[in-house]
């Protein structure tokens, strides 16, 4: 049974508009990656098209193997990405300004990672008005075989 090694809830709300997750030390091509409708990967980056989500929160999880499935989320995507430094953060862009989220350390440099990203939009039936419209993202990483 696999276990979480580390996790981080970035409490900084991502406001207009989440661009993706990128290596904090290396240059990435996050702006040139085709998201193919939602998510795509490239060198040192995961591009995420959340243009319809004006407010996002992200939680990172580092696992020792493939995590169990999360069927209760609205949408999921799986793929792989290599991060040179092994330290990542979110990027968001609005009106030409780039904002960076809190750094999450994957603990290994130059590693190919399996990643699953889950998405859930909070609606009126589940949450208080101050949370309605927030999009939750969970990024789960584990070493690729």
N, CA, C and O atoms as a MOPAC input file, in Angstrom:
PM7 MOZYME 1SCF
protein

 N      0.83100 1    -1.17800 1     0.00000 1
 C      0.00000 1     0.00000 1     0.00000 1
 C      0.88300 1     1.25100 1     0.00000 1
 O      1.80700 1     1.37100 1     0.80500 1
 N      0.59100 1     2.16600 1    -0.90000 1
 C      1.41600 1     3.36700 1    -1.01400 1
 C      1.05200 1     4.38800 1     0.05400 1
 O     -0.04900 1     4.38400 1     0.60500 1
 N      2.02700 1     5.27400 1     0.33100 1
 C      1.83300 1     6.28000 1     1.37300 1
 C      2.31000 1     7.64400 1     0.90600 1
 O      3.16500 1     7.76100 1     0.02800 1
 N      1.73000 1     8.68000 1     1.52000 1
 C      2.18700 1    10.04900 1     1.27500 1
 C      3.49400 1    10.26800 1     2.03400 1
 O      3.59800 1     9.96100 1     3.22200 1
 N      4.48400 1    10.80200 1     1.33100 1
 C      5.77300 1    11.13000 1     1.93300 1
 C      5.76600 1    12.57600 1     2.43400 1
 O      6.27100 1    12.87300 1     3.51600 1
 N      5.18500 1    13.46800 1     1.62700 1
 C      5.12300 1    14.89600 1     1.97100 1
 C      3.90700 1    15.50100 1     1.29300 1
 O      3.42700 1    14.99500 1     0.27800 1
 N      3.41500 1    16.59300 1     1.87000 1
 C      2.28700 1    17.29500 1     1.26500 1
 C      2.33600 1    18.76400 1     1.64200 1
 O      2.93100 1    19.14500 1     2.65100 1
 N      1.70300 1    19.58000 1     0.81600 1
 C      1.66200 1    21.01600 1     1.06000 1
 C      0.37900 1    21.57700 1     0.47300 1
 O      0.09500 1    21.39500 1    -0.71100 1
 N     -0.39100 1    22.25500 1     1.30000 1
 C     -1.52500 1    23.02600 1     0.82200 1
 C     -1.04600 1    24.46100 1     0.70500 1
 O     -0.75700 1    25.11000 1     1.71000 1
 N     -0.96300 1    24.95400 1    -0.51900 1
 C     -0.56300 1    26.34500 1    -0.74100 1
 C     -1.76600 1    27.21200 1    -0.39200 1
 O     -2.74800 1    27.25200 1    -1.13400 1
 N     -1.68800 1    27.89400 1     0.72300 1
 C     -2.81800 1    28.68100 1     1.22200 1
 C     -3.00900 1    29.99400 1     0.47200 1
 O     -3.99300 1    30.70100 1     0.68700 1
 N     -2.07300 1    30.31300 1    -0.40200 1
 C     -2.22900 1    31.51700 1    -1.22000 1
 C     -3.19600 1    31.21700 1    -2.35000 1
 O     -2.94000 1    30.35200 1    -3.18800 1
 N     -4.28200 1    31.92200 1    -2.36600 1
 C     -5.27300 1    31.72400 1    -3.41500 1
 C     -4.68700 1    32.18300 1    -4.74800 1
 O     -4.11700 1    33.27000 1    -4.84200 1
 N     -4.82900 1    31.35600 1    -5.76300 1
 C     -4.35400 1    31.69000 1    -7.10200 1
 C     -5.47500 1    32.45800 1    -7.78500 1
 O     -6.54600 1    31.91200 1    -8.04900 1
 N     -5.21700 1    33.72900 1    -8.06900 1
 C     -6.21800 1    34.57600 1    -8.70100 1
 C     -5.88500 1    34.73800 1   -10.16900 1
 O     -4.71200 1    34.85100 1   -10.52400 1
 N     -6.86700 1    34.75200 1   -11.01300 1
 C     -6.76200 1    34.98000 1   -12.45700 1
 C     -5.33200 1    34.88400 1   -12.96300 1
 O     -4.55700 1    35.73600 1   -12.52700 1
 N     -4.92300 1    34.09800 1   -13.70300 1
 C     -5.41900 1    32.80000 1   -14.09900 1
 C     -4.29000 1    31.82700 1   -13.96100 1
 O     -3.15600 1    32.14100 1   -14.32100 1
 N     -4.57300 1    30.63600 1   -13.44200 1
 C     -3.53700 1    29.62300 1   -13.26600 1
 C     -2.96600 1    29.23100 1   -14.62600 1
 O     -3.70000 1    28.87000 1   -15.54600 1
 N     -1.63800 1    29.31000 1   -14.73100 1
 C     -0.93800 1    28.94900 1   -15.96300 1
 C     -0.37300 1    27.54000 1   -15.88100 1
 O     -0.37500 1    26.80900 1   -16.87100 1
 N      0.11800 1    27.15100 1   -14.68900 1
 C      0.67300 1    25.82000 1   -14.55000 1
 C      1.57100 1    25.67800 1   -13.34300 1
 O      1.58700 1    26.51800 1   -12.44400 1
 N      2.32000 1    24.58600 1   -13.35100 1
 C      3.29000 1    24.25100 1   -12.31100 1
 C      4.64500 1    24.16500 1   -13.00200 1
 O      4.78300 1    23.49800 1   -14.02700 1
 N      5.65200 1    24.84400 1   -12.43500 1
 C      6.95900 1    24.87300 1   -13.09400 1
 C      8.08300 1    24.68900 1   -12.08400 1
 O      7.91900 1    24.95100 1   -10.89200 1
 N      9.22700 1    24.23200 1   -12.58400 1
 C     10.44200 1    24.11200 1   -11.79700 1
 C     10.85600 1    25.51400 1   -11.34100 1
 O     10.83100 1    26.45100 1   -12.13900 1
 N     11.23500 1    25.66900 1   -10.07000 1
 C     11.56800 1    26.99800 1    -9.55800 1
 C     12.94200 1    27.49100 1   -10.00700 1
 O     13.19200 1    28.69600 1    -9.98700 1
 N     13.83600 1    26.58900 1   -10.41200 1
 C     15.18800 1    26.98500 1   -10.79700 1
 C     15.40300 1    27.03200 1   -12.30100 1
 O     16.21300 1    27.82400 1   -12.78400 1
 N     14.70600 1    26.21300 1   -13.03300 1
 C     14.96800 1    26.05500 1   -14.45600 1
 C     13.96200 1    26.81800 1   -15.30900 1
 O     12.80800 1    27.00300 1   -14.92200 1
 N     14.41700 1    27.24800 1   -16.45600 1
 C     13.51600 1    27.89000 1   -17.40700 1
 C     12.56300 1    26.83100 1   -17.95600 1
 O     12.96400 1    25.70800 1   -18.26100 1
 N     11.31600 1    27.20800 1   -18.07300 1
 C     10.32900 1    26.26100 1   -18.59300 1
 C      9.65700 1    26.84300 1   -19.82600 1
 O      9.72100 1    28.04400 1   -20.08600 1
 N      9.01800 1    25.97000 1   -20.56800 1
 C      8.27500 1    26.39700 1   -21.75100 1
 C      6.77200 1    26.35000 1   -21.47100 1
 O      5.98200 1    26.03700 1   -22.36200 1
 N      6.37600 1    26.66300 1   -20.22800 1
 C      4.98400 1    26.52300 1   -19.81300 1
 C      4.02500 1    27.28700 1   -20.72600 1
 O      2.89000 1    26.85300 1   -20.92300 1
 N      4.46000 1    28.40800 1   -21.28100 1
 C      3.58200 1    29.21200 1   -22.13700 1
 C      3.45500 1    28.64600 1   -23.54500 1
 O      2.54700 1    29.03000 1   -24.28300 1
 N      4.34200 1    27.74900 1   -23.92400 1
 C      4.32500 1    27.16800 1   -25.26800 1
 C      3.75500 1    25.75800 1   -25.30900 1
 O      3.65400 1    25.16500 1   -26.38300 1
 N      3.38400 1    25.21600 1   -24.16500 1
 C      2.89200 1    23.83600 1   -24.10400 1
 C      1.43000 1    23.78600 1   -24.51900 1
 O      0.61500 1    24.58500 1   -24.05700 1
 N      1.10500 1    22.84500 1   -25.39400 1
 C     -0.28400 1    22.61700 1   -25.79500 1
 C     -0.98900 1    21.88000 1   -24.66600 1
 O     -0.58700 1    20.77900 1   -24.28800 1
 N     -2.04400 1    22.49100 1   -24.12900 1
 C     -2.75700 1    21.87300 1   -23.00800 1
 C     -3.76600 1    20.83800 1   -23.46900 1
 O     -4.36100 1    20.15100 1   -22.63900 1
 N     -3.97000 1    20.71000 1   -24.75700 1
 C     -4.87000 1    19.68700 1   -25.29900 1
 C     -6.20600 1    19.67100 1   -24.55300 1
 O     -6.72100 1    18.61200 1   -24.19400 1
 N     -6.75200 1    20.86300 1   -24.33100 1
 C     -8.04700 1    20.96800 1   -23.67900 1
 C     -7.99100 1    21.24800 1   -22.19600 1
 O     -8.91400 1    21.85500 1   -21.65100 1
 N     -6.92700 1    20.81900 1   -21.52300 1
 C     -6.82200 1    21.11800 1   -20.09500 1
 C     -5.37200 1    21.14500 1   -19.61100 1
 O     -4.92000 1    22.15900 1   -19.08000 1
 N     -4.63600 1    20.03800 1   -19.78900 1
 C     -3.28100 1    19.94500 1   -19.23900 1
 C     -2.32500 1    19.35700 1   -20.27000 1
 O     -2.69600 1    18.48100 1   -21.05100 1
 N     -1.09400 1    19.85000 1   -20.26000 1
 C     -0.02400 1    19.30100 1   -21.08000 1
 C      1.29500 1    19.45400 1   -20.33900 1
 O      1.39800 1    20.26800 1   -19.42200 1
 N      2.30300 1    18.68100 1   -20.72400 1
 C      3.60800 1    18.77200 1   -20.06700 1
 C      4.69300 1    19.08200 1   -21.08200 1
 O      4.55600 1    18.81200 1   -22.27500 1
 N      5.76900 1    19.65300 1   -20.57700 1
 C      6.94900 1    19.95700 1   -21.37400 1
 C      8.14900 1    19.94400 1   -20.45200 1
 O      8.07300 1    19.44200 1   -19.33100 1
 N      9.26400 1    20.49800 1   -20.92200 1
 C     10.46900 1    20.54100 1   -20.10200 1
 C     10.23600 1    21.39600 1   -18.86200 1
 O      9.97900 1    22.59500 1   -18.96700 1
 N     10.32700 1    20.78200 1   -17.69800 1
 C     10.24600 1    21.47000 1   -16.41100 1
 C      8.92400 1    22.17100 1   -16.13400 1
 O      8.88300 1    23.11700 1   -15.34700 1
 N      7.83800 1    21.72200 1   -16.76900 1
 C      6.56700 1    22.41600 1   -16.55200 1
 C      5.36000 1    21.54300 1   -16.86800 1
 O      5.40900 1    20.63600 1   -17.69900 1
 N      4.28500 1    21.85400 1   -16.17300 1
 C      2.96100 1    21.30800 1   -16.45800 1
 C      2.06900 1    22.50800 1   -16.74000 1
 O      1.82000 1    23.31500 1   -15.84400 1
 N      1.59100 1    22.63900 1   -17.95700 1
 C      0.68000 1    23.73400 1   -18.30600 1
 C     -0.74000 1    23.30900 1   -17.95500 1
 O     -1.16400 1    22.19900 1   -18.27700 1
 N     -1.46700 1    24.20100 1   -17.29200 1
 C     -2.84100 1    23.92100 1   -16.87900 1
 C     -3.72400 1    25.05500 1   -17.37200 1
 O     -3.49100 1    26.21700 1   -17.03900 1
 N     -4.72500 1    24.72600 1   -18.15600 1
 C     -5.64200 1    25.73300 1   -18.68500 1
 C     -6.83500 1    25.86000 1   -17.74100 1
 O     -7.80300 1    25.10600 1   -17.84200 1
 N     -6.75400 1    26.81000 1   -16.83700 1
 C     -7.84900 1    27.09000 1   -15.89200 1
 C     -8.34800 1    28.51700 1   -16.09700 1
 O     -8.61700 1    29.22700 1   -15.12800 1
 N     -8.47100 1    28.93400 1   -17.33800 1
 C     -8.87400 1    30.30200 1   -17.66200 1
 C    -10.27700 1    30.62800 1   -17.15100 1
 O    -10.59400 1    31.79500 1   -16.92300 1
 N    -11.11500 1    29.61300 1   -16.96900 1
 C    -12.46900 1    29.84800 1   -16.46400 1
 C    -12.52500 1    29.88100 1   -14.94100 1
 O    -13.57700 1    30.17000 1   -14.37000 1
 N    -11.42500 1    29.59300 1   -14.28600 1
 C    -11.38300 1    29.57800 1   -12.81800 1
 C    -10.65500 1    30.81900 1   -12.32600 1
 O     -9.43900 1    30.93800 1   -12.47800 1
 N    -11.40100 1    31.73500 1   -11.73900 1
 C    -10.79100 1    32.97400 1   -11.26400 1
 C    -10.12200 1    32.82800 1    -9.90500 1
 O     -9.31000 1    33.66900 1    -9.51900 1
 N    -10.45900 1    31.76100 1    -9.17000 1
 C     -9.87000 1    31.52000 1    -7.85300 1
 C     -9.55700 1    30.03000 1    -7.72200 1
 O    -10.44600 1    29.19100 1    -7.86700 1
 N     -8.29000 1    29.70200 1    -7.44700 1
 C     -7.87100 1    28.30300 1    -7.29300 1
 C     -7.05300 1    28.13900 1    -6.01600 1
 O     -6.37400 1    29.06100 1    -5.56400 1
 N     -7.13700 1    26.95600 1    -5.46100 1
 C     -6.24600 1    26.52200 1    -4.38900 1
 C     -5.62900 1    25.20600 1    -4.83700 1
 O     -6.29700 1    24.38800 1    -5.47100 1
 N     -4.34300 1    24.99700 1    -4.50800 1
 C     -3.68000 1    23.76200 1    -4.91500 1
 C     -3.05300 1    23.07000 1    -3.70900 1
 O     -2.50700 1    23.70900 1    -2.81000 1
 N     -3.14900 1    21.75900 1    -3.72200 1
 C     -2.47900 1    20.92400 1    -2.72700 1
 C     -1.54800 1    19.98400 1    -3.47800 1
 O     -1.95700 1    19.31000 1    -4.42300 1
 N     -0.29100 1    19.94600 1    -3.04600 1
 C      0.69800 1    19.02600 1    -3.60200 1
 C      0.80900 1    17.81300 1    -2.68500 1
 O      0.73100 1    17.93500 1    -1.46200 1
 N      0.99200 1    16.64500 1    -3.28900 1
 C      1.25500 1    15.42600 1    -2.53100 1
 C      2.39200 1    14.66500 1    -3.20400 1
 O      2.40300 1    14.49900 1    -4.42400 1
 N      3.34200 1    14.20700 1    -2.40300 1
 C      4.42900 1    13.35200 1    -2.87300 1
 C      4.18000 1    11.96500 1    -2.30600 1
 O      4.08000 1    11.79500 1    -1.09000 1
 N      4.08200 1    10.97700 1    -3.18000 1
 C      3.78000 1     9.59300 1    -2.79800 1
 C      4.98800 1     8.70300 1    -3.06400 1
 O      5.84800 1     9.03500 1    -3.88000 1
 N      5.04600 1     7.56800 1    -2.36900 1
 C      6.11700 1     6.59700 1    -2.61200 1
 C      5.76300 1     5.62600 1    -3.73800 1
 O      6.59200 1     4.79600 1    -4.11300 1
 N      4.58100 1     5.71200 1    -4.26800 1
 C      4.09100 1     4.90600 1    -5.38400 1
 C      2.77200 1     5.49300 1    -5.85700 1
 O      2.35500 1     6.54900 1    -5.38300 1
 N      2.12300 1     4.82300 1    -6.77700 1
 C      0.86600 1     5.34300 1    -7.32500 1
 C     -0.19300 1     5.47800 1    -6.22900 1
 O     -0.47700 1     4.50800 1    -5.52700 1
 N     -0.78200 1     6.67200 1    -6.07500 1
 C     -1.81700 1     6.86300 1    -5.05700 1
 C     -3.12500 1     6.19200 1    -5.46600 1
 O     -3.33700 1     5.90700 1    -6.64400 1
 N     -4.00000 1     5.93800 1    -4.49400 1
 C     -5.30300 1     5.35800 1    -4.84400 1
 C     -6.12400 1     6.35800 1    -5.65800 1
 O     -5.93000 1     7.56600 1    -5.52300 1
 N     -7.03500 1     5.87400 1    -6.49800 1
 C     -7.83900 1     6.77800 1    -7.32600 1
 C     -8.76700 1     7.64800 1    -6.47500 1
 O     -9.19200 1     7.25400 1    -5.38900 1
 N     -9.07000 1     8.83900 1    -6.99500 1
 C    -10.01900 1     9.75700 1    -6.35600 1
 C    -11.19200 1     9.93800 1    -7.30700 1
 O    -11.14400 1    10.78200 1    -8.20200 1
 N    -12.22000 1     9.16700 1    -7.12200 1
 C    -13.35300 1     9.19200 1    -8.04500 1
 C    -14.32300 1    10.33400 1    -7.79000 1
 O    -15.16000 1    10.62600 1    -8.64400 1
 N    -14.23300 1    10.98800 1    -6.63400 1
 C    -15.20800 1    12.01400 1    -6.28100 1
 C    -14.88000 1    13.39800 1    -6.84400 1
 O    -15.64500 1    14.33800 1    -6.63200 1
 N    -13.77500 1    13.53900 1    -7.54800 1
 C    -13.40200 1    14.83000 1    -8.11600 1
 C    -14.02000 1    14.97900 1    -9.50600 1
 O    -14.34100 1    13.98600 1   -10.15800 1
 N    -14.18700 1    16.23600 1    -9.95900 1
 C    -14.84300 1    16.52200 1   -11.24000 1
 C    -14.06100 1    16.00900 1   -12.44600 1
 O    -14.63800 1    15.53200 1   -13.42300 1
 N    -12.75300 1    16.11500 1   -12.35800 1
 C    -11.91200 1    15.82400 1   -13.51900 1
 C    -10.54400 1    15.38200 1   -13.03800 1
 O    -10.07300 1    15.83200 1   -11.99300 1
 N     -9.89900 1    14.49600 1   -13.80100 1
 C     -8.54300 1    14.04800 1   -13.47100 1
 C     -7.72700 1    13.91100 1   -14.74500 1
 O     -8.26500 1    13.66500 1   -15.82400 1
 N     -6.43200 1    14.07300 1   -14.60200 1
 C     -5.48600 1    13.92500 1   -15.70300 1
 C     -4.24700 1    13.23400 1   -15.15000 1
 O     -3.84500 1    13.49100 1   -14.01500 1
 N     -3.63700 1    12.35700 1   -15.94900 1
 C     -2.39200 1    11.68600 1   -15.55200 1
 C     -1.37800 1    11.76500 1   -16.67600 1
 O     -1.73600 1    11.72000 1   -17.85300 1
 N     -0.11400 1    11.88300 1   -16.31200 1
 C      0.96700 1    11.94000 1   -17.28400 1
 C      2.30300 1    11.87600 1   -16.56300 1
 O      2.39100 1    11.37400 1   -15.44300 1
 N      3.34100 1    12.38800 1   -17.21300 1
 C      4.65700 1    12.41000 1   -16.58400 1
 C      5.38100 1    13.69900 1   -16.95600 1
 O      5.07900 1    14.33000 1   -17.96800 1
 N      6.34100 1    14.07400 1   -16.11800 1
 C      7.11400 1    15.29700 1   -16.32300 1
 C      8.45400 1    15.14700 1   -15.60800 1
 O      8.55200 1    14.48100 1   -14.57700 1
 N      9.47900 1    15.77300 1   -16.17000 1
 C     10.79900 1    15.78600 1   -15.52500 1
 C     11.05700 1    17.20400 1   -15.00600 1
 O     10.89600 1    18.18700 1   -15.72900 1
 N     11.46500 1    17.28400 1   -13.72600 1
 C     11.85400 1    18.55600 1   -13.13000 1
 C     13.32900 1    18.47200 1   -12.76500 1
 O     13.73100 1    17.58300 1   -12.01500 1
 N     14.14200 1    19.39400 1   -13.29200 1
 C     15.58100 1    19.36100 1   -13.06000 1
 C     15.91300 1    19.59300 1   -11.58700 1
 O     16.69200 1    18.83400 1   -11.00800 1
 N     15.34000 1    20.62200 1   -10.97300 1
 C     15.68800 1    20.91700 1    -9.57600 1
 C     14.88600 1    20.08100 1    -8.58400 1
 O     15.32700 1    19.86700 1    -7.45500 1
 N     13.71400 1    19.60800 1    -8.99400 1
 C     12.85100 1    18.86900 1    -8.07800 1
 C     12.05100 1    19.76400 1    -7.15400 1
 O     11.38200 1    19.27600 1    -6.24400 1
 N     12.11100 1    21.08200 1    -7.37900 1
 C     11.31900 1    22.03300 1    -6.59100 1
 C     10.38700 1    22.77200 1    -7.54200 1
 O     10.81500 1    23.28000 1    -8.57800 1
 N      9.11000 1    22.82600 1    -7.17700 1
 C      8.09900 1    23.36700 1    -8.08800 1
 C      7.22800 1    24.41300 1    -7.39300 1
 O      7.17700 1    24.48700 1    -6.16500 1
 N      6.54500 1    25.21900 1    -8.21000 1
 C      5.55400 1    26.16600 1    -7.70900 1
 C      4.56000 1    26.45200 1    -8.83000 1
 O      4.81300 1    26.14300 1    -9.99500 1
 N      3.42500 1    27.04600 1    -8.46000 1
 C      2.45000 1    27.43500 1    -9.47500 1
 C      2.83300 1    28.78100 1   -10.07100 1
 O      3.52000 1    29.59100 1    -9.44900 1
 N      2.36900 1    28.99200 1   -11.29200 1
 C      2.49100 1    30.28000 1   -11.97000 1
 C      1.09100 1    30.72000 1   -12.35500 1
 O      0.28600 1    29.91600 1   -12.82400 1
 N      0.80400 1    31.99300 1   -12.15700 1
 C     -0.45800 1    32.53200 1   -12.65400 1
 C     -0.16800 1    33.86300 1   -13.32600 1
 O      0.72200 1    34.60700 1   -12.91200 1
 N     -0.92700 1    34.14600 1   -14.35800 1
 C     -0.71600 1    35.36100 1   -15.14300 1
 C     -2.01100 1    36.11500 1   -15.31800 1
 O     -3.05700 1    35.53800 1   -15.61300 1
 N     -1.91800 1    37.42700 1   -15.12900 1
 C     -3.06000 1    38.29500 1   -15.38000 1
 C     -2.53600 1    39.67300 1   -15.74200 1
 O     -1.74800 1    40.25800 1   -14.99900 1
 N     -2.96200 1    40.18200 1   -16.86000 1
 C     -2.56000 1    41.51300 1   -17.32800 1
 C     -1.04400 1    41.68200 1   -17.39600 1
 O     -0.52400 1    42.75700 1   -17.09600 1
 N     -0.34100 1    40.63300 1   -17.78600 1
 C      1.10500 1    40.71100 1   -17.94500 1
 C      1.90800 1    40.52200 1   -16.67600 1
 O      3.13800 1    40.51700 1   -16.72600 1
 N      1.24600 1    40.36700 1   -15.54200 1
 C      1.94400 1    40.13300 1   -14.27700 1
 C      1.93700 1    38.64800 1   -13.95000 1
 O      0.89700 1    37.99400 1   -14.03200 1
 N      3.10000 1    38.11500 1   -13.57800 1
 C      3.20600 1    36.71400 1   -13.17600 1
 C      3.30600 1    36.63800 1   -11.66000 1
 O      4.08500 1    37.36100 1   -11.03900 1
 N      2.50600 1    35.75500 1   -11.07400 1
 C      2.51900 1    35.51700 1    -9.63300 1
 C      2.96800 1    34.07900 1    -9.39800 1
 O      2.57900 1    33.17100 1   -10.13300 1
 N      3.79200 1    33.87700 1    -8.36600 1
 C      4.32900 1    32.55900 1    -8.05000 1
 C      3.73400 1    32.05400 1    -6.73600 1
 O      3.57600 1    32.81500 1    -5.78200 1
 N      3.40800 1    30.76300 1    -6.70100 1
 C      2.87900 1    30.15000 1    -5.48900 1
 C      3.99000 1    29.66800 1    -4.58000 1
 O      5.17300 1    29.87000 1    -4.85400 1
 N      3.59100 1    29.03100 1    -3.49700 1
 C      4.54200 1    28.49200 1    -2.53000 1
 C      5.31200 1    27.32200 1    -3.14400 1
 O      4.76400 1    26.55000 1    -3.93100 1
 N      6.57600 1    27.20300 1    -2.77700 1
 C      7.44800 1    26.16300 1    -3.32500 1
 C      7.19100 1    24.81900 1    -2.64900 1
 O      7.02700 1    24.73800 1    -1.43200 1
 N      7.15900 1    23.75500 1    -3.47800 1
 C      7.03400 1    22.38700 1    -2.97000 1
 C      8.24700 1    21.59800 1    -3.43400 1
 O      8.55900 1    21.57100 1    -4.62400 1
 N      8.93000 1    20.95600 1    -2.49500 1
 C     10.14700 1    20.20100 1    -2.79100 1
 C      9.81100 1    18.72200 1    -2.96200 1
 O      9.34500 1    18.06700 1    -2.02900 1
 N     10.05200 1    18.20600 1    -4.16200 1
 C      9.81200 1    16.79400 1    -4.45300 1
 C     10.93400 1    15.89700 1    -3.91900 1
 O     10.79200 1    14.67400 1    -3.88800 1
 N     12.03800 1    16.50000 1    -3.50500 1
 C     13.09200 1    15.74500 1    -2.83400 1
 C     14.11000 1    15.06400 1    -3.73000 1
 O     15.04900 1    14.44600 1    -3.22900 1
 N     13.94700 1    15.16100 1    -5.04100 1
 C     14.90600 1    14.52800 1    -5.96600 1
 C     15.12100 1    15.42700 1    -7.16900 1
 O     14.17100 1    15.93600 1    -7.76300 1
 N     16.37700 1    15.61300 1    -7.51700 1
 C     16.72600 1    16.40400 1    -8.70400 1
 C     16.71400 1    15.51000 1    -9.94300 1
 O     17.00500 1    14.31700 1    -9.86300 1
 N     16.37500 1    16.10300 1   -11.08500 1
 C     16.49100 1    15.41000 1   -12.36200 1
 C     15.69200 1    14.13600 1   -12.48300 1
 O     16.11500 1    13.20100 1   -13.16300 1
 N     14.55900 1    14.08200 1   -11.84500 1
 C     13.75800 1    12.85800 1   -11.81000 1
 C     12.55800 1    12.96400 1   -12.73900 1
 O     11.95500 1    14.02800 1   -12.88100 1
 N     12.22300 1    11.84200 1   -13.36700 1
 C     10.99200 1    11.74900 1   -14.14100 1
 C      9.88600 1    11.35000 1   -13.17200 1
 O      9.98900 1    10.34100 1   -12.47500 1
 N      8.83200 1    12.15100 1   -13.13800 1
 C      7.73100 1    11.94000 1   -12.20300 1
 C      6.46200 1    11.54300 1   -12.91800 1
 O      6.12700 1    12.08800 1   -13.97000 1
 N      5.76500 1    10.59300 1   -12.34100 1
 C      4.37600 1    10.35600 1   -12.71500 1
 C      3.58100 1    11.40200 1   -11.95100 1
 O      3.91900 1    11.73200 1   -10.81500 1
 N      2.53800 1    11.92100 1   -12.56100 1
 C      1.72700 1    12.93700 1   -11.89300 1
 C      0.26200 1    12.74500 1   -12.25900 1
 O     -0.07300 1    12.44900 1   -13.40600 1
 N     -0.59000 1    12.91400 1   -11.28100 1
 C     -2.02600 1    12.97100 1   -11.50900 1
 C     -2.51900 1    14.28100 1   -10.92100 1
 O     -2.17100 1    14.63800 1    -9.79500 1
 N     -3.32200 1    14.98900 1   -11.68200 1
 C     -3.91800 1    16.23300 1   -11.20200 1
 C     -5.42600 1    16.05800 1   -11.19600 1
 O     -6.03500 1    15.67900 1   -12.19600 1
 N     -6.00800 1    16.34500 1   -10.04400 1
 C     -7.45800 1    16.26100 1    -9.86700 1
 C     -8.01200 1    17.67800 1    -9.72700 1
 O     -7.34200 1    18.56800 1    -9.20400 1
 N     -9.23800 1    17.87400 1   -10.20000 1
 C     -9.88900 1    19.18400 1   -10.15800 1
 C    -11.29400 1    19.04400 1    -9.60100 1
 O    -12.01500 1    18.09600 1    -9.91200 1
 N    -11.66900 1    20.01200 1    -8.76700 1
 C    -13.03200 1    20.04900 1    -8.23000 1
 C    -13.44200 1    21.50800 1    -8.06100 1
 O    -12.75800 1    22.27800 1    -7.38800 1
 N    -14.56100 1    21.88200 1    -8.67700 1
 C    -15.11600 1    23.22600 1    -8.51600 1
 C    -16.14000 1    23.18200 1    -7.38900 1
 O    -17.02000 1    22.32000 1    -7.37600 1
 N    -16.02600 1    24.10600 1    -6.45200 1
 C    -16.93100 1    24.13100 1    -5.30700 1
 C    -18.22000 1    24.85200 1    -5.67900 1
 O    -18.19500 1    25.98600 1    -6.16000 1
 N    -19.34700 1    24.18400 1    -5.45200 1
 C    -20.64700 1    24.73100 1    -5.82200 1
 C    -21.48600 1    25.11400 1    -4.62100 1
 O    -21.11100 1    24.86300 1    -3.47500 1
 N    -22.62900 1    25.72600 1    -4.89800 1
 C    -23.53300 1    26.22900 1    -3.85900 1
 C    -24.04200 1    25.14300 1    -2.92500 1
 O    -24.23500 1    25.39000 1    -1.73500 1
 N    -24.25900 1    23.95400 1    -3.44600 1
 C    -24.85200 1    22.89700 1    -2.63100 1
 C    -23.90000 1    22.35100 1    -1.57400 1
 O    -24.33400 1    21.66900 1    -0.64500 1
 N    -22.61100 1    22.64100 1    -1.70400 1
 C    -21.63700 1    22.03200 1    -0.81000 1
 C    -20.95400 1    23.00000 1     0.14700 1
 O    -20.46900 1    22.58400 1     1.19900 1
 N    -20.90700 1    24.28900 1    -0.20000 1
 C    -20.03300 1    25.18500 1     0.53800 1
 C    -20.66400 1    26.54400 1     0.79000 1
 O    -21.66700 1    26.91000 1     0.17600 1
 N    -20.05900 1    27.27700 1     1.70200 1
 C    -20.51500 1    28.61800 1     2.04300 1
 C    -20.22400 1    29.58000 1     0.89400 1
 O    -19.35200 1    29.30600 1     0.06900 1
 N    -20.94800 1    30.71500 1     0.82800 1
 C    -20.79000 1    31.64500 1    -0.29800 1
 C    -19.36100 1    32.12000 1    -0.54600 1
 O    -18.99200 1    32.36500 1    -1.69400 1
 N    -18.54600 1    32.25600 1     0.50300 1
 C    -17.17600 1    32.72500 1     0.28400 1
 C    -16.29600 1    31.69600 1    -0.41900 1
 O    -15.23900 1    32.04500 1    -0.94400 1
 N    -16.71800 1    30.43500 1    -0.43700 1
 C    -15.94900 1    29.39000 1    -1.12000 1
 C    -16.53300 1    28.99400 1    -2.47100 1
 O    -15.85500 1    28.34700 1    -3.26900 1
 N    -17.77700 1    29.37200 1    -2.73600 1
 C    -18.39800 1    29.02900 1    -4.01300 1
 C    -17.59700 1    29.68400 1    -5.13600 1
 O    -17.26500 1    30.86700 1    -5.06900 1
 N    -17.29800 1    28.91200 1    -6.14600 1
 C    -16.52000 1    29.41500 1    -7.27500 1
 C    -15.03500 1    29.13500 1    -7.16500 1
 O    -14.29900 1    29.34500 1    -8.12900 1
 N    -14.57600 1    28.66700 1    -6.01400 1
 C    -13.16900 1    28.29400 1    -5.87400 1
 C    -12.96200 1    26.93700 1    -6.54200 1
 O    -13.78000 1    26.03000 1    -6.38500 1
 N    -11.87700 1    26.80500 1    -7.27700 1
 C    -11.50600 1    25.53500 1    -7.88800 1
 C    -10.36400 1    24.93200 1    -7.08400 1
 O     -9.33400 1    25.57200 1    -6.87100 1
 N    -10.55800 1    23.69800 1    -6.64100 1
 C     -9.51400 1    22.97900 1    -5.91200 1
 C     -8.74100 1    22.10200 1    -6.88200 1
 O     -9.32900 1    21.44600 1    -7.74200 1
 N     -7.42500 1    22.09300 1    -6.74300 1
 C     -6.56800 1    21.21500 1    -7.53200 1
 C     -5.69700 1    20.40900 1    -6.57800 1
 O     -5.19400 1    20.93200 1    -5.58400 1
 N     -5.52900 1    19.15000 1    -6.88900 1
 C     -4.63300 1    18.28500 1    -6.12400 1
 C     -3.63800 1    17.69200 1    -7.11300 1
 O     -4.02300 1    16.99400 1    -8.05200 1
 N     -2.34500 1    17.97600 1    -6.89400 1
 C     -1.27800 1    17.45900 1    -7.75500 1
 C     -0.53500 1    16.37500 1    -6.98600 1
 O      0.11500 1    16.65400 1    -5.97800 1
 N     -0.63400 1    15.14100 1    -7.46600 1
 C     -0.00400 1    13.99700 1    -6.81200 1
 C      1.18300 1    13.52600 1    -7.65500 1
 O      1.03300 1    13.22600 1    -8.83900 1
 N      2.36400 1    13.46600 1    -7.03000 1
 C      3.59700 1    13.06100 1    -7.71000 1
 C      4.14100 1    11.78500 1    -7.08300 1
 O      4.02300 1    11.57100 1    -5.87700 1
 N      4.74100 1    10.93700 1    -7.92300 1
 C      5.49100 1     9.77100 1    -7.45200 1
 C      6.51600 1     9.42200 1    -8.52500 1
 O      6.29400 1     9.71000 1    -9.70100 1
 N      7.64200 1     8.80300 1    -8.13800 1
 C      8.69100 1     8.49300 1    -9.11600 1
 C      8.18000 1     7.56500 1   -10.21700 1
 O      7.48300 1     6.58500 1    -9.95200 1
 N      8.54100 1     7.89300 1   -11.44900 1
 C      8.17100 1     7.03200 1   -12.58100 1
 C      9.02300 1     5.76600 1   -12.53500 1
 O     10.17000 1     5.79600 1   -12.08900 1
 N      8.45200 1     4.65000 1   -13.00200 1
 C      9.22300 1     3.39500 1   -12.99800 1
 C     10.38800 1     3.43300 1   -13.97100 1
 O     11.13000 1     2.45800 1   -14.08400 1

